Amino acid sequence: MAGKVKTWVWVVVGIVVAGILCVIALAGVGVYFFTQHINTRSASPAIAARDFDQVKGQFTGQKPLIELDDRGRYLRTNTREASVNARAPESLNILAFDPDDGRIVKVTIPFWLLRLKMQGTRIDFNGNRMELEDLRLTVEDLERFGPTLIVDHKSPDGERVLVWSQ
């Protein structure tokens, strides 16, 4: 009877294996989520300008909610009355272009994720890091405004960032 393994050993081994499989599954889901919400590609300044103009066309005559100076530092928040018929946005979108790299990046963040992790989130505008609280807007504010243009920033050296909710 010396060769028989106790039942509790099999239970512990089973729990450890299940835990390892769960970690692998979560990593796979994370990689899938990342690849579905971030798109990067090569682009010339002309192609990038066309992409930015196409997005800005959805918000004709609308000032961005957040204004930044040439160096990407916060200037002011342009708050206005929220539309009575504003529908809740489904995603926060970021379009960024770096002429030095010749790459355009589009990031889409679902609003449910913003609701989960709003505090302590940092945004990097042209090398200047700021907390979302520094922008004086909350997820609730963005939901109240509905789909809107949030940031339209151009730096003197050609970098550009556009943030909007959709």
C-alpha positions, 0 to 999 in steps of 0.5 A, spaced: 500 500 500 506 504 499 505 506 492 497 508 493 497 516 492 492 519 497 486 523 495 487 530 497 494 530 493 490 529 487 485 534 489 491 539 490 494 537 483 488 538 480 487 545 483 494 547 481 493 545 474 486 548 473 489 555 476 495 554 471 490 553 465 486 559 468 492 564 468 493 561 461 486 563 458 486 570 462 493 571 458 490 569 451 484 573 452 488 579 454 492 578 448 486 578 444 483 584 447 489 588 446 489 586 438 482 587 437 482 594 440 489 597 438 491 598 430 497 601 428 500 602 421 505 606 417 502 613 414 505 619 410 503 626 413 498 626 408 494 620 409 494 621 417 491 628 415 486 625 411 484 620 417 484 626 422 480 630 417 475 624 416 474 623 424 473 631 425 468 631 420 463 627 425 464 633 429 463 639 425 463 646 428 464 643 435 470 645 440 474 640 443 472 639 450 479 639 453 484 644 450 492 643 450 497 648 449 503 647 443 507 643 448 501 638 450 499 641 457 492 642 459 489 649 458 482 649 459 476 645 459 470 647 454 464 645 458 457 646 455 450 644 456 449 636 455 445 635 449 438 632 452 438 627 446 445 625 447 446 617 447 451 614 452 458 613 448 460 606 447 467 607 446 473 612 447 477 613 441 484 615 440 488 617 434 495 619 434 500 620 429 508 621 430 511 624 423 518 621 426 516 614 426 511 615 420 506 611 424 499 612 425 495 609 431 488 608 433 486 605 440 479 604 442 477 603 449 470 600 451 466 605 456 465 599 460 472 599 461 473 606 463 468 605 468 472 600 471 478 603 471 478 611 471 482 613 477 489 612 477 489 612 469 494 616 466 494 619 459 501 621 455 500 627 451 506 629 447 511 626 453 507 630 458 503 625 463 497 627 466 492 624 470 485 624 468 483 628 474 487 633 471 483 634 465 477 636 469 472 630 466 470 624 469 467 618 465 460 621 468 461 627 464 463 624 458 457 620 458 453 626 459 455 629 453 454 623 449 459 622 442 463 628 442 470 631 440 474 631 447 482 633 444 484 635 438 492 637 439 497 638 434 504 640 436 509 644 432 513 638 430 507 635 426 505 630 432 497 630 432 493 626 437 485 626 437 481 623 442 473 622 441 467 618 444 463 615 439 
